[in-house]
């Protein structure tokens, strides 16, 4: 479980893809964020919950199965890329963002980036129509693992507003038009939507 409050950026040091294209192992330089970590721990990388499989001198290795490679933007990751890092929350920690599971629903593409001195507005186009039904204005969403508030929703597009601190501390400050990001819709919204759909399918008595 995560909160969507990114602890910092980390550099991808290596990417090893299996010959058959199924599994992928990545090595990330965590630096200070490796403190307290051990093999088997969960880390949110660009919104995807991955397990530490090796740990040495501030660098951690994570392995991704074919589903993760297919569903997330991590399938296109390469050495030198900067990724958002959040270690899993502990019982008793302050929940400053929203509940983020690290289970990516799909991807979105940046279609517009409007920069102003005090804020930057980004518009994203979702890769799936199904994702749009879970979005509501002023609702929560995780974009590359960052807890953000949805500003507007327009069919398959949505926007968020970013303060300079968010751009400085996360990968969104490095993103440009055409780049892909991972999307996880609010888990509470998912359950409400599922419940409403089930009510609609109940037979009349």
N, C-alpha and C positions, 0 to 999 in steps of 0.2 A: 504494500500500500504506500502511496506517495501523496504529496500535496500539490505538486505543480509549481513549487517554489524552487527554481533552479539554483544549485549551489555554485555553479561555475561552468566554464568551458574547458574541455579537455581535447587534446590532439590525438587523432587516430594515427598510430605508428605503423601498423601493418594490417593487411587484409589477406587472408588465405582462403581461397575458394576451392571446394572439392572439385575434382575433375569432372564429376557428373553434374555439377551445378546444384547439388542438393543443400549441403551444409556449408556454412561460412564461419570462420573464426576471425575475430578482430582483436587487436591489441591496442589498448588505450592508455595514454600517460595521464594518470589521475593526480599525481603529485600529492598535495596535502589532503585531497579528498579520498586517498587510499587509507588514511589513518583509521584504525578500528575495523577495517574490512577484513574478511577472511573468505577462503574458498567456500562457495555455496551460498554466499550472500546475494541479495537482489539489488540491482542498480538500474535506475531508469535512464536510458540513453536515447535522447531525442524522442522521448515518449514511450519507448518500448522497454518493458521489463525484461532484463537479461540477467543471467546468473554468472557470477565470477567462477571461472574454471581453473584459472592459474593466477598467481599473484607474486610479483617479484619487484623489489626496488621501486615502488610507486607506480608500476605498470600492471594492468589487469587484462586478462584475456577473457573474452566472452564468445560463446558459440551460438549461432543462429540456425534454426532448422529451416526447411524449405518454406514453411508457412510464413515465418517472420520475414524472410527474404522477399517473398511474393507480395505480402500485404503492406509492407512498410517501405519507406524511402531508404532504409538501411541497405537494401539490395544494391544500391548504386554508390555506396560509400567507398571512399578511396583514401590512401595514406595522405596525411596532411590536413584532412578535413577537421573542422572543429565541431564538437558535439556537446549538447547540453547534458549535464550530469546532476542527478539527484539520488542520494542514497535513501533506502527505505526508511520510513518514519518509525519511531519507537512509541510504545504506549506511554502516554503522558506528555508527548510532544505537543506544541501548539500547532493547530491546524490553521495555517494562514492563507491557504489557497482554497482548494476543494478536493474532494476524494478523487484521486487519480489511480487507476489500477495498473496502468502500464500495458493494457490490452488494446492495441491500436485497432481502430475500426476501419481505417482506410487512409487515403492520402488526399491532399488538396494542392492546387497550384496557385501560386501568387499571380494575380492578374493585374493588380494595381498597387502602387506604393506612393502615398501622398505625404511628403515630408514637410513639416513645419518646425520652427524653433523649439516649441514646447511639446509637440506630440507628432507622432507619425501614424497615419491610418493605412492599414493594409486590407486589401480585398482578396479573398480566396475563392476559387471555384472548386467545389467538391468533386471528387472522382466518382461518386455514387449518389443517385437520387435518394436512396434510402437514408443516407446520412442527414440530408436536409430536413427530414421530418422530425428529427430529434433536436433541432436547434430552435431557440426562441430568443428574441431580443432581451438583453440583460441577463441571459442565462450563462452558465459556465461552459467552457470548452478548453481542452488541452491541445495546444498547437506545438508540436515538437516537444511535448512534455511540459510546456509552460502554461500555468493556470491563467486564463484570460477571460474577459467578459465579452460576450457577443454584443456588438453595437447594433448592427442592422442585418436582416436576412432578406435576400432577394432571390427567390426560387432556389437555384443550386449555388448561390454565392452568399458569402457573409463577410462582415468586416469587424475588425478589432482596432482599438486605439492603444498606442504604445507610448509610454513615457521614455525619456532618454535613458533612464537607469536600466529599464528592461532591454533596450537595444544594446546597451553597453555590456550587460551581464550575460546575454544569451545569444544564440546563433541567429536570431531574427535580425540583429544588426548587420549581419553579413549576407543576408538573403537579398535576392533581387527578383525582379519580374521574371516569371517562367520557372522559378525554382519550386520543388515539391517539398511539402511538409507532412508530418504524420498528424493524424487527427484522432482524438478520443473524445467522443461526446460524453456529456454528464451522465454518470451511472444512474443517478436518481431519475433523470429524464427518461432513460431507457426503461426503467421498471414501470413508471407511470404510463408510458406509451404502450408497453406490453399489456398492462392491466386493462387499459381502455380498449385495446384491440380484442382482448379476451371477452370483455363485457359485451362488445358488439356482436360477437359470434355466438353468444348464449341463445339457445332456442327459446322461443316464447312459450309461456305456460298458459 
